[in-house]
Amino acid sequence: MQLPGPGVFGPPKDRDVALRVLRRAVDAGVNHIDTAQFYGPDVANELLREALSPYPDNLVIVSKVGAARDEQGQWHGAQRPDQLRTGVEANLESLGLEQIPIVNLRRHPESDVPFTDQLEAMEAMRQEGLIGRVGLSNVDVEQYRTAQSLIDIACVQNPYNVADTAGEDVFEACRSDGIPFVPFFPLGSAFNPEKPVLRAAPVEATAHRLGATTAQVALAWLLQRAPTVLLIPGTSSLEHLEENLGAADLVLDQEALDLLP
């Protein structure tokens, strides 16, 4: 999401750096990349294709459908089953794939499309072979349980971080069921400025004491929450990529865990 231009719209400021970030990530062992056709739109997927195609056998590309962009870069819901299919087809074309390993159904909170209709559309595309597995995004516990009764859930991608644990119920459900949980905005978001992650006092204090960065503390906290947590911290720079990767080696002691949520 950080690779396109400002507002996740248009080309990156430095295309060469964007390509180098992707290649370095995979060289460093990253095997899970989150993307979407509407990042750009098409920009993130085209960068992925140029940087990494033919894709490594162990690389899991996860995309999502349920949204679209207009020519001014505004975000719009694309929730109907036919729009979900159009989104999957657009991802396949821009990524240069015959099948996308995982596609998340991103549910818009104000959608008037029945959730079960969306699930049926996603499952139909899985059975056709367009999708390897179906994930969920932006769902509540009731929707999670409904989906669980109808499809095999690959993962759940919801907002969740050290400063905003409002989605704890879904997180706990996934942890209990052994379903991979992918917290989006793990380092906070400009969309939610009243809950900053990197400036939170417990995060700053822990980072200072352990000699780490605040980003590494926030990411390490998520990793220690459950073994099924998968991180997707976005970056457009090699420096931040290396910082994020370093979070995997940071072990938070009991003092840190007592201070953090």
C-alpha positions as CSV (number, residue, x, y, z in Angstrom):
1,M,0.0,0.0,0.0
2,Q,3.0,2.3,0.5
3,L,4.6,1.7,-2.9
4,P,2.3,3.9,-5.1
5,G,2.2,7.7,-4.9
6,P,0.7,9.9,-2.2
7,G,-2.8,8.8,-1.1
8,V,-2.0,5.3,-2.6
9,F,-2.6,6.9,-5.9
10,G,-0.5,7.1,-9.0
11,P,3.1,6.1,-9.6
12,P,5.8,6.0,-6.9
13,K,8.1,8.9,-6.3
14,D,11.1,6.6,-7.2
15,R,10.2,3.5,-9.2
16,D,13.7,2.0,-8.9
17,V,13.6,2.2,-5.1
18,A,10.1,0.6,-5.0
19,L,11.4,-2.3,-7.1
20,R,14.5,-2.7,-4.9
21,V,12.3,-2.7,-1.8
22,L,10.3,-5.7,-3.1
23,R,13.4,-7.6,-4.3
24,R,15.2,-7.0,-1.0
25,A,12.2,-8.2,1.0
26,V,12.0,-11.5,-0.8
27,D,15.8,-11.9,-0.7
28,A,15.6,-11.4,3.1
29,G,13.0,-14.3,3.4
30,V,9.7,-12.5,3.2
31,N,7.2,-14.9,1.6
32,H,3.9,-13.1,2.2
33,I,3.1,-9.9,0.4
34,D,-0.2,-8.0,0.7
35,T,-1.5,-6.0,-2.3
36,A,-4.6,-4.9,-4.1
37,Q,-5.4,-3.9,-7.6
38,F,-6.9,-0.6,-6.3
39,Y,-3.5,0.4,-4.8
40,G,-2.6,2.9,-7.4
41,P,-4.8,1.6,-9.0
42,D,-2.8,-1.2,-10.6
43,V,0.5,0.5,-9.6
44,A,1.4,-1.9,-6.7
45,N,0.5,-5.0,-8.7
46,E,2.5,-3.9,-11.7
47,L,5.5,-3.2,-9.5
48,L,5.2,-6.6,-7.9
49,R,5.1,-8.2,-11.4
50,E,8.1,-6.3,-12.7
51,A,10.2,-6.9,-9.5
52,L,9.4,-10.5,-8.8
53,S,7.9,-12.3,-11.8
54,P,8.4,-15.2,-12.3
55,Y,7.4,-15.4,-8.7
56,P,9.2,-17.7,-6.3
57,D,7.4,-20.9,-5.6
58,N,7.1,-20.2,-1.8
59,L,5.8,-16.6,-2.3
60,V,2.2,-16.1,-1.1
61,I,0.6,-13.1,-2.7
62,V,-2.5,-12.0,-1.0
63,S,-4.8,-9.5,-2.7
64,K,-8.3,-8.1,-1.8
65,V,-11.5,-7.1,-3.4
66,G,-14.5,-5.0,-2.3
67,A,-13.2,-1.5,-3.2
68,A,-12.5,0.6,-6.3
69,R,-10.9,4.0,-7.2
70,D,-12.1,6.7,-9.5
71,E,-10.0,9.0,-11.7
72,Q,-9.5,11.4,-8.8
73,G,-8.3,8.7,-6.5
74,Q,-11.4,8.6,-4.3
75,W,-12.3,5.3,-2.7
76,H,-15.6,3.6,-3.5
77,G,-17.2,0.3,-2.4
78,A,-17.4,-2.5,-5.0
79,Q,-19.3,-5.0,-3.0
80,R,-21.7,-6.7,-5.4
81,P,-20.8,-10.2,-6.5
82,D,-20.2,-9.1,-10.1
83,Q,-17.8,-6.4,-8.8
84,L,-15.9,-8.9,-6.7
85,R,-15.4,-11.0,-9.8
86,T,-14.3,-7.9,-11.8
87,G,-11.8,-7.2,-9.0
88,V,-10.4,-10.7,-9.0
89,E,-10.0,-10.6,-12.8
90,A,-8.2,-7.2,-12.6
91,N,-5.8,-8.6,-10.1
92,L,-5.1,-11.7,-12.2
93,E,-4.3,-9.5,-15.2
94,S,-2.1,-6.9,-13.4
95,L,-0.2,-9.6,-11.5
96,G,0.2,-11.9,-14.4
97,L,-1.2,-14.9,-12.6
98,E,-3.6,-17.6,-13.5
99,Q,-4.5,-18.0,-9.8
100,I,-4.1,-15.7,-6.9
101,P,-3.0,-17.7,-3.8
102,I,-5.4,-15.8,-1.4
103,V,-8.0,-13.1,-2.0
104,N,-9.5,-11.3,1.0
105,L,-13.1,-10.2,0.8
106,R,-13.0,-6.8,2.3
107,R,-16.4,-6.0,3.8
108,H,-17.5,-2.4,3.8
109,P,-19.2,-1.6,7.1
110,E,-22.1,0.2,5.3
111,S,-22.5,-2.4,2.5
112,D,-26.1,-3.3,1.7
113,V,-25.0,-6.5,-0.1
114,P,-25.8,-9.6,1.8
115,F,-22.6,-11.0,3.3
116,T,-23.6,-14.6,2.3
117,D,-24.0,-13.5,-1.3
118,Q,-20.4,-12.2,-1.2
119,L,-19.1,-15.4,0.3
120,E,-20.9,-17.5,-2.3
121,A,-19.3,-15.4,-5.1
122,M,-15.8,-15.8,-3.5
123,E,-16.2,-19.5,-3.0
124,A,-17.4,-19.9,-6.6
125,M,-14.3,-18.3,-7.9
126,R,-12.2,-20.5,-5.6
127,Q,-13.9,-23.6,-7.1
128,E,-13.2,-22.2,-10.6
129,G,-9.5,-22.0,-9.7
130,L,-9.2,-18.2,-9.9
131,I,-8.5,-18.1,-6.2
132,G,-6.5,-20.5,-4.2
133,R,-8.2,-19.7,-0.9
134,V,-10.6,-17.0,0.5
135,G,-9.7,-14.6,3.3
136,L,-11.8,-12.0,5.1
137,S,-11.1,-8.4,5.9
138,N,-12.8,-5.8,8.0
139,V,-15.3,-8.3,9.6
140,D,-16.9,-8.5,13.0
141,V,-17.3,-11.7,15.1
142,E,-20.7,-12.5,13.8
143,Q,-19.5,-12.2,10.2
144,Y,-16.5,-14.3,11.0
145,R,-18.7,-17.1,12.4
146,T,-21.0,-16.9,9.5
147,A,-18.1,-17.3,7.1
148,Q,-16.7,-20.1,9.1
149,S,-19.9,-22.0,8.7
150,L,-19.8,-21.7,4.9
151,I,-16.2,-21.6,3.7
152,D,-12.7,-22.5,4.7
153,I,-11.2,-19.2,5.9
154,A,-7.6,-18.7,4.9
155,C,-7.0,-15.6,7.1
156,V,-8.6,-12.6,8.7
157,Q,-7.2,-9.1,8.1
158,N,-8.6,-6.5,10.5
159,P,-7.3,-3.3,12.1
160,Y,-5.4,-4.1,15.2
161,N,-2.3,-2.6,16.9
162,V,-0.8,-1.7,20.3
163,A,-2.8,1.5,20.5
164,D,-6.1,0.2,19.1
165,T,-7.3,-3.2,20.3
166,A,-11.0,-2.5,19.6
167,G,-11.0,-5.7,17.4
168,E,-9.9,-7.9,20.3
169,D,-12.9,-10.1,20.0
170,V,-12.1,-11.1,16.4
171,F,-8.4,-11.5,17.3
172,E,-9.2,-13.8,20.1
173,A,-11.6,-15.9,18.0
174,C,-9.0,-16.3,15.3
175,R,-6.3,-17.2,17.9
176,S,-8.6,-19.8,19.5
177,D,-9.4,-21.3,16.1
178,G,-5.9,-21.2,14.8
179,I,-6.8,-18.9,11.9
180,P,-4.0,-16.7,10.7
181,F,-4.7,-13.1,11.8
182,V,-3.2,-10.2,9.7
183,P,-3.4,-6.9,11.6
184,F,-3.6,-4.1,9.1
185,F,-2.2,-0.6,10.1
186,P,0.1,-2.4,12.6
187,L,2.0,0.9,13.0
188,G,-1.0,3.1,13.1
189,S,-2.7,5.1,10.4
190,A,-3.3,8.7,9.3
191,F,-7.0,7.6,9.2
192,N,-6.9,7.2,13.0
193,P,-4.6,10.0,14.3
194,E,-6.1,10.1,17.8
195,K,-4.6,6.7,18.5
196,P,-0.9,7.0,17.5
197,V,1.2,3.9,17.8
198,L,4.7,5.1,17.5
199,R,4.2,8.0,19.9
200,A,2.4,6.0,22.6
201,A,4.2,6.5,25.9
202,P,4.5,2.7,26.7
203,V,5.9,2.0,23.3
204,E,8.5,4.8,23.5
205,A,9.6,3.8,27.0
206,T,10.0,0.2,26.0
207,A,11.9,1.1,22.9
208,H,14.3,3.3,24.9
209,R,14.9,0.7,27.5
210,L,15.5,-2.2,25.0
211,G,17.5,-0.1,22.5
212,A,15.0,-0.7,19.7
213,T,12.9,1.5,17.6
214,T,9.3,2.2,18.4
215,A,8.2,0.5,15.2
216,Q,10.1,-2.6,16.2
217,V,8.5,-2.7,19.6
218,A,5.0,-2.3,18.1
219,L,5.6,-5.1,15.6
220,A,7.3,-7.4,18.1
221,W,4.2,-6.9,20.4
222,L,2.0,-8.2,17.7
223,L,4.2,-11.1,16.9
224,Q,4.2,-12.2,20.5
225,R,0.4,-12.0,20.8
226,A,0.0,-15.3,18.9
227,P,2.0,-17.6,16.7
228,T,-0.6,-17.2,13.9
229,V,-0.1,-13.4,13.5
230,L,1.2,-12.4,10.1
231,L,2.6,-8.9,9.7
232,I,2.2,-6.5,6.8
233,P,3.9,-3.3,7.7
234,G,4.0,-1.2,4.5
235,T,7.1,0.6,3.5
236,S,8.5,2.4,0.5
237,S,12.1,2.6,1.7
238,L,14.9,0.1,2.2
239,E,15.8,1.7,5.5
240,H,12.3,1.1,6.9
241,L,12.2,-2.4,5.4
242,E,15.3,-3.4,7.3
243,E,13.9,-1.8,10.5
244,N,10.7,-3.8,10.1
245,L,12.6,-7.0,9.5
246,G,14.5,-6.4,12.7
247,A,11.3,-6.7,14.7
248,A,11.4,-10.5,14.3
249,D,14.5,-10.7,16.4
250,L,13.2,-8.5,19.2
251,V,11.9,-10.4,22.2
252,L,9.8,-8.3,24.6
253,D,10.5,-9.2,28.3
254,Q,7.9,-9.4,31.0
255,E,8.5,-5.8,32.0
256,A,7.6,-4.7,28.5
257,L,4.6,-7.0,28.3
258,D,3.3,-5.6,31.6
259,L,3.6,-2.1,30.3
260,L,2.1,-2.6,26.9
261,P,-1.7,-3.5,26.5
